[in-house]
């Protein structure tokens, strides 16, 4: 049996590693102090040693420890992996010279992490490769979890530790969970994965079923929850306003950033901090790829994005972001102009302002309800009132971005929406 030694790892990171490695029939030993690492490496002779460096740790101490390991004939032969904060080129070079096979900057993308462990141990680690985007955002005591494309068991397992990390680090006494799965078509085939999802959410004793709201159009999800007594109290809704109105105190603020409505399905670096990364390297590679072109009626390969905004400068700024992406932008200065022309195009997505002269963005959304097939809508507006945001999302908008945003941020979000729409 393979043997891995974990040295001074943060509790949640340590427990996740122990669980995953044990599943793969790898013996795991843990020590709480780096000072004991050489003695333990000599006695156990593990196949791999994993060091975790805290961001507040003196890096010179770790460098000194590596020098001592290098001088030890037994310990120096053992491959080592380290995780920690961003390091200088000089330190990385020193790490490599003194036996660190791979250094992972936190938060860690675990698909690459376990691929590296598998290579060192000469073992084929089982990893679920189901396409899945999972994002987590927090506002006060509300934690938003968005899952798109599919249910990946690796990420479902990570979720338990990420939630505990957020709840512990931010001292949340009564966490409320909003689970958004509107992009998922689920059937009985997904039953075990759905159970794994809810079991991992409820693994934290502070999370109560009555404080979990699920936004989903899947009748199977509701039936599964209703059929399990341990999930009693979890509410499944199809209207986002039902969720937000029951959880958010509108008297405290009307700022979208405070209500998290502008963060739905939107990743921010601050919310993705910590040890655990809910996005894998495979997700990053997927996001960089441009969605497949759509054939129009004249059989030409053509991709088009509609920009509906009465501000000419905004039109130009947003359109500039799509240069060299394989997408053409068609700009409209009013909702009326856009609605009269939409049937002539097969738009991959629409970027729509709320506050426009003439027909507003909300009225435009309402009139789009009659279309049998409509492109995904991303709201891009200065409107920040909670009621407007909720109404826009309730009318089918996939995202709500608050002006101003960098063009590349808008393009990134549009491509995420287009990719997610393919799995609906």
Buried (B, 14 or more C-beta within 10 A) or exposed (E): EBBBBBBBBBEBBBBBBBEBBEEBEBBBBBBEEBEEBBEBBEEBEBBBBBBBBEEEBEBEEBBEBBEEBEEBEEBBEBBBBBBBEEBEEEBBEBBEEBBBBBBBEBBBBBBBBBBBBBBBBEBEBEBBEBBBBBBBBBBBBBBBBBBBBBBBBBBBBBBBBBBBBBBEEEEBEEBBBBBBBBBBEBEEEBBEBBBBBBBBBBEBEEBBBEBBBBBBBBEBBBEBBEEBEEBEEBBBBBEBBBBBEEBBEEEEBBEBEBBBBBBBBBBEEEBBBBBBBBBBBBBEEBBEEBBEBBEBEEEEEBBBBBBBBBBEEBBEBBBEBBEEBEBBBBBBBBBBBBBEEBEEBBBBBBBBBBBBEEBBBBBBBBBBEEEEEBBBBBBBBEBBBBEBBBBBBBBBBBBBBBBEBEBEBBBBBBBBBBBBBEBE
